[in-house]
């Protein structure tokens, strides 16, 4: 029987197989922009403040590669830390300790702690929007950053050299202040616990410029009602954010442009 007779059949089988593959391994990356919002984040990282002050955190993948992420790649990243497409971070020092430091004490002790702000998303939110099944690690309080992080978006950094002093509640240098004079020069562990301690620390140390820039970027898109709900347990910080949002300065107009600047992708960074 001529081979030409089987060609239509083969094409149909191939099309059916591709449909089944897409159904079992759908592209989920196209939904990331729906769940990605500005956040203040904490991260353990092996790079020093001098390096991050120059290049920030570079993106691991291009925009096109991020948008083409499949469910299989998402699962490999979340379950096995393979096929990485972003860097992990947490919304507080407590979450960082629980999610990373406690499980990797030796490695964490040799790395720096960073506080910065960037657009990020939780993997469970992406799964929900993409209508895919959950993962056994969805409980983790880890957020993923797929965009480049501007050096200006770093608030603090403290390295291994000062770790013991920091953990004992002593005053240590803010290493990012060596490269950004608008930031406080020193910090204590109590200052960098969460947004609710970070903002007052900035204001009390006359770092209004950094506080305004961070507040405008992270909370500027929220309504007053949403802010009140978000900080319902801390009226002081909620009122402080309102004051910072109402502040006017010439550099505020440039925030949107600076925050959306892209840095060439790099594949040499680790989660």
WORABEL-V330030 format. One line per field, one symbol per residue. burial: 1 if it has 16 or more other C-alpha atoms within 10 Angstrom, else 0. A space follows every 50 residues. Layout:
burial: ???
This chain:
burial: 00000000000000000000000011111111001111111111111110 01100111111100011011101110110000011111111110111011 10000001101111111111111111100100000000011111111111 11111111110010010000011111100101111111101111110111 11100011111111111111000000110000000011011101100000 000000001000101000101
